[in-house]
Amino acid sequence: MAKRFIGARQTTVACEIELTGTGVHSGVPVSVILHPADAGTGLRFVIMKDGEIAADIPAEVANVKNLTLCTVIGDDKGQLISTVEHLLAALRGLAVDNCIIEIDSAEVPIMDGSAAAFVEAIDDVGLRELSEPRKFIKVLKPIRVEDGGCWGEIAPHSGFHLDVEIDFETPLIGRQRMAFEMSPGVFRNELARART
């Protein structure tokens, strides 16, 4: 039976998940298949063209190529995949460590503009625990980065606590703040439906 959890061991999706939708910027129909993957694989985008692998791009910060209007990742050969943020948020928010993301386009489908459709699809099949231990980052001292009037800071903590605040001049958004301990349940119930 597939499980829903976050524990000491790495996870993957319990079985293949196929999703279809449309690229918000391209308007092109897109097919995405989430494949279970071995421990240590990480989250990887595999672009398929004419039945062949055109690119295999790890979803890592070093592969981020652009952040204008969406997150774009790519390889050194110029292969790009855009609008990856909602799918990656769903995978990480549900504590999926390893997954091969097969895609037939250069853009992840937008679905409803949030991570909710991806979360629902992953929840439908559940997760499979793998034999390898999960890898964590341990923050040893506070680190703060500032840019203009914006800043971000990480500090030592025994879990994954987020304290996020935005302040927009428009009264529709205004100033909003949320503080919480991150978990798959919190992501599923409080964050997955958020739209950008």
Secondary structure, 3 states (H helix, E strand, C coil): CCECCCCCEEEEECCCEEEEEECCCCCCEEEEEEEECCCCCCEEEEEEECCEEEEEEECCHHHEEECCCCCEEECCCCCEEECCHHHHHHHHHCCCCEEEEEECCCECCCCCCCCHHHHHHHHHHCEEEEEEECCCCCCCCCEEEEECCEEEEECCCCCCEEEEEEECCCCCCCEEEEEEECCHHHHHHHHCCCCC
